């Protein structure tokens, strides 16, 4: 059974949508990620986290599933030496596929080589030493370091990033982003004029997790006990889960994230929404 996200977005009580939703935000270049989060927190008076997308309220518990997916960027970098467009394209192609990358000096993680997958690293346009590019990478890949590593190639002779914009984070894309001003105006319209239409357009129900994780339906028989955190047994499922990690629903109602354990394949809760 496919979860009807549009139906949930239109019919779910607006306060519940705010407390368990996602905003696909167009992050302004002059504000830090923490600054954006703080502004959204003040607008909605909620606990929020993440940037593009920003998780609201209890949806924060799902951040690891939303954020740990491939990301796309467009940007510009400057090469330090003269190099032909064809030669530069060839060097960039060498960074597509499995690479080893060490996080930059100013990073929050240990600086050790880590395997990363680069799905795309393409030259869009070259104007002198200024290069526009498009990249599609595994989450956790540092684009600035990718450019720096490219610059270490002798033929390139150095390179540094001068502009970067993320256009996709997992299932969230640029064409459906909203500005801070749009969020603020929509919230004010709801509070001052009881018009929730704009806010509904902006907030994506966190049930959209069903487009990231495999989803399975349960019977209603043991719902009360399941919401109290007990494991879900085989007989509770309408269809037996094939994967080890999955989302559980009762029709369009999100129950939680579960993981199978043991020979009896009981599903234990990682997160239950109750």
N, C-alpha and C positions, 0 to 999 in steps of 0.2 A: 504493500500500500504506500503510494507516494504521498509525502506530507505536503499539504497545500499551504505554502508559505504566504501567498497573496491573501488567502482567506483569513489566515491567522492575523496578518498585518491589519486587515480591515475590521475584523470582528473582536479581537482580543481587547479587554478593557484597557484604556490608554495607560493607566497607572501600572498595570502589569507589563505592558509593552515597554514602558520606560525602565522598569526594574529588571527586565530580562530581555534586553535588546542590544543591537549593535548599530553604531553610527559609522558609516564609511566617510571619513572626514578628509577634506582637501586641506592638508596641513600647510599653512602659510610659511614661506621660506625664512621669514625674519623672526619666527618664534620657535623656541626649542620644543622638543616632544613633551617634556615635562610641563612647559608653559601651556601648551595646547590642552593637555589633560586637566590642568588646574582650571582653565577657563570653562571647559565642559562641566567639570565638577561643580563650579560655582553657578553655572546656568541652570543645571538640572538638580542641584543639591543632592548629589548621589556619589557613591563610590564608583570611580571609573578607572580604567587602565587601558594601556595600549594606544597606538596611533595608527590609523589607517589599517584596520578598523579600530574603533574605540568601543570597548565592552562596557556596558552599563549594569550597575547593580550586581545581581547574582550571576549574570553572564560572564563576569570576571573569572569565574571558576572554569570557564571553557576556553580561556585565552590560549592555552598551550595548543589546543586543537586548531584554533583559527589561524594562529600566527606561524606555526611551524610548517609552512608550505612555500612553494616557489614564489619568487617575487620578480617583477619586471621593472626596469628602470630605463629612462632616457636621460641623456646628459651630454656634457661637453668636457673634453680634456685638451690639454695643450702638450704637444710634443716639443722637446727641447732642441731637436736637430731637424735638418731637412730630410724628409723621407717621402718616397712616392706613395700615392694612394694604394697602388697594387701591393707594394711591399708591406705597407702597414696592415692591409687586410689579411695578408698571409700570416703575419705575426699574431694578429688578433685571433685567427682561426686556431692557432696553437694553444689557446686557452679555453677552447670549447671541449667539453667532456669532463672527465675526472681530473681534478687538479689537487695539488696540496697547497694549502694557504696558511700562513701564520698571521694571526690577528695583529693589527697595527699596535704601535706603542701605547696610544691613548685608547685602550679598550678595557672593558670590565672583566674579561676572561683571561685565563692563563695563556701566555704567548708560546704555544706549541703548534707544530704543523698539524693541520686538520684536513681530512679529505672533504672536498666540496665538488658539487656538480654544476657546471656552467652549461646550460642548455643552448644559450645564444649569446654571442658577443660580436655584434655587427657594426660596421662603419656605415653611417647614414649619409654623412657629408663631410668633406674636408675642405676647409678654406684656409690656405696657408698652413699655419701650425695649429689651428683650432679644428678639433675633430668632434663631430656629433656622433653619438653612438646609441645603440639599443642593446640592452642585455636582459636575459632571462636566467635567473640563478636559483640555486637551492637556498632555502632560508639559512641564515648564518654566514653567508658569503659577504665579504667586505668589498664593495665596489671600489672604494678609494684605493684599497690595497691591490685590487686587480689591475687598476690603472698603473699604480706604482711598479708592480711586478712586470707589466708590459714594458714600462720605460727602462727596465734593467736590461732588456735585450739590446745588444750592441748596436744593431742597425737602427733601433728607435732612438737611442741616445738620451733617454730620460723622458718622463711624462708625469703630469699631475692633473688631477681633476679640478675643474673650475665651476661645474654646475651639475646638479643631479636632481632628478624628480622621480619618485616612485609612482608608477602608473597601475600597478596591480600587486595585491598582497593576497595570495591564495585565490579565493573565489571573488574577492572584492576588487572592482575595476574602476579606472579613472572616470569613465563616463557616467558613473552613478555616485560620484562623491558630492559632498555638501560642504559649504563654507561655515566657519564659525558664526558669521552673521546670519546665515539661513537658519542655523540651529537656534540661535538666540531669538530671532524674529518668530519662529514657529512656536517656541516655548511661551513667549509673551502673548501670542495670539490665543493660545490655549488658556493661559492663566487669566488674561484680562477679558477675553470675549467668548470663552468656552468653545472656541473653534479648534478642534483637534486634528483637522484634515491635513494641514501641512506637517505637523509632527508625525503623523502616521506615515506620510510619504518618506520621511527622513529615517525613522527608526526601523531597522530590519529586525524581525523577531529572531531571537537566538536559536529558535527551532531550525534555522537554516543550517545548523550543525548536521542535519540529515543529508546535506549535499557534500559533506566532507567525510563523515564516517558512515559505514553501512548501518542501516536502521532496521530494527525488528519490532514487531508488534507483540504485546502481551495480552492475555485474557484479563478480564476485570476481577476475577474471582478473589485473588489474593492481594489486590491493590493496596489496601490499608497496611498490610504487613510489609509489602515491598517499599512503600513510602517511608516506613520506619527503619529501612536499611537492611532488611534481611536479604539473603541471596535469592536470585531468581532460578527456580528449578526448570528442568526440561519441560515439564508438563504445563508450565505457566506461559510458554511461548506458543504463538499461533504457528510460526515457522521456526525451525531450529536454526540458530545462528551458525554460519559457516566460518566466520572470522573470530579471532580471540578478543578483539576490542570493537565495541559497537555502541550505538545509541539505542535507547529503548523508548518506545512510544506506546500510548494507548490511544489509538486513532490519531488525532492531531495533537494530543497532549504529550508534551515531553516529560519523560519520567527521570531519565538520567543517563550517565555513561557507565557501561559495565564491561567487565573483563572475565573471560572464562578461566576457571581454575580446576585442577584435579581431574581424575579419571571420570568422575560423574559429570564433569563439565558444568557445574553450577556457575552462574554468573554473579560475581561479586561487584558491589557498587564502588565506583571510583568517585562518583558525584551523583547525588540524588536531589532533585528539585522538589521541595515540599513546603 
